[in-house]
Amino acid sequence: MNDVIKGTRWRHYNGAEYVVMDIANTESKDARYPPTVVYRGTVNQLIWCRPLKDWHRSMTRIELLAD
């Protein structure tokens, strides 16, 4: 899961694309506050969050092609 880093682009299984803004709660030891991905839609600019442990269930990283 270390490929989920700030600035990376991801595609949801429904086709929508997102950019990771940050990872929240990385220092928390409390299970109520798990590490959480904060991300923004590339089209509508809405901000979302999802527990890091659930991220790869529905997201695939978009690899940019080299020029």
Buried (B, 14 or more C-beta within 10 A) or exposed (E): EEEBEEEBBBBBEEEBEBBBBEBBBEEEEEEEEBBBBBBEBBEEEEEEBBEBEEBEEEBEBEEEEEE
